[in-house]
């Protein structure tokens, strides 16, 4: 992953290939952030959400 903070990065669900092939129903696809199905991420935009996002993207503390 690039160290450029302005570069966009994407993390896919580990199940996306199986889902795309039709081998898995959408209800069983794990979230790319919390890694659970169904998703149990903190509320979007909350400090906990951004902390989880930073951990998944291996970024330092948010300023």
trRosetta pair geometry for C-beta under 8 A, 3 or more apart (Angstrom, degrees):
i j d omega theta_ij theta_ji phi_ij phi_ji
1 9 5.7 17 -141 -113 113 148
1 57 7.3 164 -163 -171 163 76
1 58 6.9 142 46 58 150 118
2 7 4.6 11 76 61 138 160
2 9 7.5 -167 36 -70 88 111
4 7 4.1 77 86 -13 109 113
5 59 7.9 92 -119 -137 88 125
9 57 5.8 129 78 -137 133 113
11 32 4.8 150 110 171 90 120
11 33 7.5 111 82 -75 127 57
11 56 5.6 -122 28 155 169 115
11 57 6.7 -133 -30 -80 126 74
12 16 4.7 -63 171 -1 115 150
12 32 5.7 -123 169 -104 14 128
13 16 4.6 127 64 -46 88 89
13 19 7.5 30 86 4 132 137
13 29 5.4 48 145 174 162 96
13 30 5.3 157 -159 77 104 69
13 31 6.5 -104 -102 -167 106 10
13 32 4.6 -98 -67 -65 58 79
14 30 6.0 0 43 61 91 126
14 32 7.9 144 -16 -110 60 65
14 35 7.4 33 5 -134 116 92
15 18 5.2 -60 -167 46 71 111
15 19 5.5 72 135 -26 90 105
15 24 5.8 -90 -179 90 115 165
15 28 7.0 -151 -168 118 161 80
15 29 4.6 -164 91 -134 131 67
15 30 5.3 121 -4 22 121 84
15 37 7.6 12 6 -58 157 138
16 19 5.6 -58 -145 40 31 112
16 20 6.1 32 158 -21 67 108
16 29 7.1 68 -82 -150 51 119
17 20 5.7 -55 -144 37 29 111
17 21 6.4 24 157 -14 63 108
18 21 5.9 -59 -149 39 30 108
18 23 4.4 -86 -169 75 80 113
18 24 4.3 56 126 -8 108 123
19 22 7.8 43 176 -70 31 20
19 23 7.3 -89 -67 56 21 70
19 24 4.8 -63 -80 70 63 104
19 25 7.9 -20 -122 113 86 7
19 26 6.5 78 -145 -94 122 57
19 29 4.9 16 -71 -88 143 122
24 28 5.2 -115 -178 79 101 118
24 29 6.3 120 122 -70 123 77
25 28 5.4 85 66 9 77 102
25 29 7.9 -125 105 -23 44 85
26 29 5.5 -38 -155 4 45 119
27 37 6.9 106 150 171 49 112
27 38 7.0 -49 -161 -74 68 93
28 37 5.3 69 -163 144 32 158
29 37 5.9 149 75 -107 29 128
30 35 5.3 10 168 -166 125 46
30 36 6.1 159 -144 81 87 2
30 37 4.6 -89 -86 -40 55 98
31 34 4.7 29 80 45 132 84
31 35 6.3 -83 72 -39 75 16
31 36 5.8 -1 25 53 106 58
31 37 6.9 169 -14 -76 71 58
31 38 7.7 59 -37 170 107 43
31 39 3.8 94 -65 -105 136 91
31 40 7.5 -154 16 23 146 54
31 41 6.2 -145 164 -38 160 106
32 35 7.5 10 -164 -75 14 60
32 56 7.2 98 140 -173 79 150
33 39 7.6 49 54 -143 99 108
33 41 5.2 40 89 -96 130 124
33 52 5.5 71 174 137 109 117
33 53 6.4 -34 -129 -87 122 63
33 56 5.5 -100 -130 -37 63 160
34 39 5.9 117 40 -154 124 68
34 40 5.1 -153 146 62 161 71
34 41 4.7 -147 -32 -71 122 69
34 52 6.7 -12 -79 -171 73 146
36 39 6.3 125 78 -121 86 28
36 40 4.9 -3 69 14 146 104
41 44 7.5 49 116 -68 123 67
41 49 6.2 62 164 -119 104 89
41 52 6.5 -169 -142 91 90 160
42 46 5.0 -102 141 67 116 130
42 48 3.6 156 -87 100 174 114
42 49 4.4 -134 81 -60 101 72
42 52 6.4 160 17 -4 107 134
43 46 4.4 82 71 -23 90 125
43 48 7.6 75 38 59 71 108
43 49 6.2 -95 82 -42 44 126
44 49 5.7 128 -125 -137 28 166
45 49 6.2 37 29 55 20 147
45 50 7.7 14 -158 -42 22 100
46 49 4.6 104 54 1 76 102
46 50 7.2 -151 92 -1 43 84
47 50 6.0 -59 -149 41 33 106
47 51 6.2 36 152 -22 67 107
48 51 5.6 -53 -145 36 31 114
48 52 6.4 32 155 -18 64 104
49 52 5.9 -57 -153 36 29 109
49 53 6.3 30 150 -19 65 108
50 53 5.3 -50 -143 38 36 116
50 54 6.2 40 155 -21 66 103
50 62 5.7 -3 146 -31 128 157
51 54 5.8 -52 -147 36 30 112
51 55 6.5 32 152 -20 62 104
51 62 7.7 -106 -80 2 59 116
52 55 5.7 -53 -149 35 32 112
52 56 6.4 28 155 -16 65 106
53 56 6.0 -58 -148 37 29 108
53 57 6.3 6 159 2 65 113
54 57 6.1 -69 -142 52 28 96
54 58 8.0 -137 164 36 56 3
54 59 4.5 -94 -151 66 80 99
54 60 7.3 -70 -173 78 123 20
54 61 7.4 63 170 -114 161 25
54 62 6.2 -125 -67 -42 144 95
55 58 7.3 24 -175 -78 31 40
59 62 7.9 55 116 -67 120 71
